[in-house]
Each structure stands twice: as C-alpha cells, then as structure tokens.
Amino acid sequence: LMFVFGGGFVGGRRDNASFLSYFEYYARKGYVVVSIDYRLGMKKAMQAGTLSEETFPEAWITTLAMATGDLYDATAYVCDHASAWGVDKTRIVASGSSAGAITVLMGEYGICNEHPLEQQKLPQDFNYAGVISYAGAIFDTQEELRWAKTPAPMMLFHGDADANVPYNVIRESGVGFFGSKYIAGQLRTMNSPYYFYSVENASHVIATAPMDDNRDAIDAFLSKLVVDKEPLMIETDETTIGAPEVRKDFTLAEYIASNFM
C-alpha cells in the first residue's frame, strides 16, 4: 500500500503524524506500507515569485509531471525491493490525499495511456492493483478524458462541496480538471470496477477523514475489488440529515486561488 501525502504541491510530509494510524492499521493487517516523498513543483514556483495567472498553466503541468514521475520512481523502487520486503508486485495499491490523490490518479491515467514517463520509469506491463483517491482529480490539456485501456479498480472519496479539488468537472480554455464524480461516471460507462464514496455538503475534509472514519469501506474495496477482483461498481452517498446546504459550484480560478493565491 503506497501513500502520497497532500498539501497543494506546496507542503506536506510523508511522515506526518496524522497519517500514522492509517499506516499502522494496514501494516497490522499484513500490508507493506510505503509513504513516499515527491517534489513540490508549486512550492518551487511560489518561492521563485514567478507564479501568476499567466504562468500558472505551465507551472501546473510541470508540477504534475514531476509528482507523477516521482511516484513512478518510488513504485519502481518498491518493485526492485519486492523480494526483500515481501511485496507481491501484482498487488501494489497506490493511495493519496488531495495533491497526493491527484498524483496517484494521474499516475494510473498515465499508465492507461502509455505516457512517456510511465514507459521510461516503470517495469514493462506494470499496473497498480488498485488506486485509492481521497479528494483527487485528473487534469488533462483537453476537454475530455481518454482511456486507451481499462484502469485498475479505483476507490474515489470526495465531498460535493470541495472548494480545493473539483468534485465533478471544470472545463476552461481547452483544458479539463476531472473530479471523482466525473471519473466514476466514465468508469461506469467502461464497466470498469470502482467504488465511489460521495459525501454531501462536505468540503476538502474528505482528503483526510476517510483514512480514520471509513476503514470498513476501504477494507471492502481492497478485499473485494483488489484481492478477489470482483467485477463490482459500488456507489455510496453519505448525507447528514438536517445539514445546511453549502456552496458547491466553483470556477477554475477559484480552485486555483483557494490553493495557491
């Protein structure tokens, strides 16, 4: 079980104490847990003082490529040490929170589309056995996702009032930012196994809360869709009775501002 921390590509730590109970829980269940580092491209741009509305697209694309490449390097390292660590290379699951969730989704998306980084860094014919995204999304420089081959089973957690990472989809100026709801719809169309856990009126707190609060659902995903490879499509809608309605529609500029400006 690999893990990629969040922090908007400007901060975060692989050994953050808030993640330890998640790591320890799965280690006790027999998983080899690997929490990785990766380069924080947006932090570099902000420290250089070069980040603006005009420079953001290039900085964002560079950031995603750096993070995805580092995920692939870490995955290759795990594969290289699989025998010593007792890892089954056919059962490596990538999980991530927020920016880390974007990274693992981009990693799987790159594998499905034979991205040059994937071809360069990963073992031949490698794929993750599953992907768990805590409030993540996929970014592409076109207005529609494309899947050259069926992805690994995915578990997607997201709140529908997330102001940091799109819950559904944002298209603007020829690019698209595709959140969990949109990805789940595409997986359903493809008959690709997935588990979409949607929380009504929830903010970006879903980037971390499920690691403590929804382990039963995570266990079910790992057991049924990853280990047993059951051809399931599961959708759970969580609603708190009486909870006030909150804003749910955000522009791309607002997503950018909430994270970087």
N, C-alpha and C positions, 0 to 999 in steps of 0.2 A: 504494500500500500504506500504509494508515493504521495507526498503532500507538498503543495506550493502555497506559501503564505500570501496574504493580501496586504494592501497598503497603497493602492493607487499608482503603483510603479514609482513611488517616491519614498516609501518607507517600508517598515516591517522587518521581522526577523524569523528565521527558520526555527529558533528555539524559544519563541515567545511562550511564557509560562501558561498563557490561556489555552494553548493547544495541547498541553502535556497530558491532560486526562483523556483526550481523544486518542493520542498516540498510545498511551498505556493501555487503554481499553482494548484496542485492536492487537497490540502486542500480546496481551494476555490471551486473546482468542487464537493466537498462533500465527498472526501476520508478521512479516518482517516490515517494519515501518521506517520509511526513509523520508526525512524532511529536507528539502533542498534549498540552496541559495540560487539566486539568479540576478543578473544585472538590472538595475533600476534606471531604465532609459529616461523616464520623465524627470527623475531627480537630477540626472545629469544636465538635461536641458534647462531646468529651472535654476540650478546653481550657476549655469553659464549666463543666465539672464537673457537667453535667446528665445524663450517661449512667448508666443503671441498668437492671436487668432490666425495670422498669416502663416506662421511657422508650425503651428500645431499639427497639421496633417502629416508632414514629413517626419516630425518628431514622434508622432504616434505610431506610424508604420515602422519606423526604426526600432522603437521600443518593443513592439510586439514581436518583431523578428529576433531581437536579442533574447527576450524572455523564452520564446519558443525554442530557439537554438540551444539555450542553456538547459531547458527541460529535456531536450533530446540528448544532450551530452550526459546529463545525470542518468537518464534512462540507459544509455549505452554503458555507463559505468556500473550500474546495477547488474546489467546483463553480463558484463565481464566478470563480476564477482558473485554471480548467482550460485555457483557450486560451493564456494566458501561460506556464503551466508545462508545457504539452504533455501534459495529462492527458485520457484518454478517460473521460468521466463515466459511461459504461456499464460500466466495468471498475474501479470503486473497490472495493477489498477492505479490510475492517476486521479488524484483528488486535489481540489484547490479552492481557496476562499477569495472572492472578489477579483482582484487583479490576478491572483493565482488561479481562480476558476476560469477567467478569460484565457490564461495561458494554457491550461490543460485542454480546454475546448479548441483553441487554435492549434494545439499540438495534434489532436485527433483529426481535425479538419485538414491539416497539412498532410497527414498520413493518407487520408482518403483521396487526396488529390495529388499525391506524389510530388509534394513540394520539394524543391532542390535541397533545402536543409535536411528534410527527412531522408532523402536519398543519400546525402553525404554522411550523416551522423549516426543513423540507426542501423542495426543489423538487418540484413536482407529479409524481406517479408515479415518484419516485426509489426505487431499491432498490440495496443493495450487490450487487456481482457475486459476492461470497463473504465468508465470515466464518471467521476462524481464532481458536480459543479455546485458550489454554494454561491449563488448570485453571480453567475457569469454570463458571457455573451461571446458571439463570434463577430469579428469585424472583417469586412471584405471591401475591396475597391471596386465593387459593382453593386447593383441594387438587388441582387438575388443570390442566395447561396447555391452552390453547385457541389454535388457529391458524385465523384467518379466511381466510388464504391461504397458499400454499406458500412457505416461506422460501427464501432464497438458499442455494446449496450451502455446507455447513458442514464445517470440519475441527475435530475435537474431540480434544485431547490431555488425558489425565487418568491419575493414579495411583490404584489402587483402595484405597490406604491413606492418602488425603489427609485430614488432620485439620483443614484450614483451609476447604476448599470441598467440599461433598458430591460424591462420585463418582456416587452413584445418586440417591436422593430422600429427603428428610425432610419429613414432614407433621406439623404440630402446630398445635392451636388454630385450625384453619380455613385456615392458610396452607401454602404448599409451597415448598420450595427444591429445584430440579430440576437435578441434575448431568449430566455428559456421557453416562453410560451410559443414563440415562433419556431424555435428549433424542435420543440415537441410536436408541433403540427407537421413539420416536414418528416420527422421520424415516423409518425403515424401513417403518412402518405406512402412512405417507403416500406411499411411493415417491418421496421427496424425496432428491436426491443428497447424499451425505455421505461423510466419511472419519473413522472413529472409531479413534484410536490409544490403546489401553489398555495400561498398564504395571502388571504385577502386583507387589504389595508395595512400590510406590513412594509416597512422601509428596508433599508440596506442591512438591518439587523440580521436578516436571513443569511448574510455572508458568514456568520459565525454560530448563530443559535442552534442550528440543526446538529452540529457536532456534539452538543450536550443533550439536546432535547428530543432528537429524533433518531436515536441509535437503533431503535427497533426497526424503523423503516430502512435505514442504511443496511442493517443486518439482512433484512429480507431481500434487498437488491443484490447484495453480494452473494447470498446463498442461492437465490432462485435464478437471477439473470446472468451472473458471472460464473459461479461454480457449476450449477446444474444446467446452465444455458437454456433455460426455459424460454420459449418464444412468447413473452408477455409484453403487453403495453398497459402500464398502470398509471392512473391519474388520481391524485388526491387533492381535494380542495378544502383547505382549512379556513374556517370562518369563526370569528369570535362574536357570539350573539351580543347585540347592543353596541358593538364598537362603532365609533363615529366614522363616517366616510371622510377620506382624506384625498388630496390631490394625487392624480395618477398619470396625467399627461404632461410630458416634458419634452422640450426641444433638444436637439443635439447640442446647441450652445449652452443650455442649462446643465446638461450632463457634464460637459467639459468644465464649466465654471464650478460645479459642485466638487470636482476632484482636483482642479489644477489652478484656478484663478483666485 
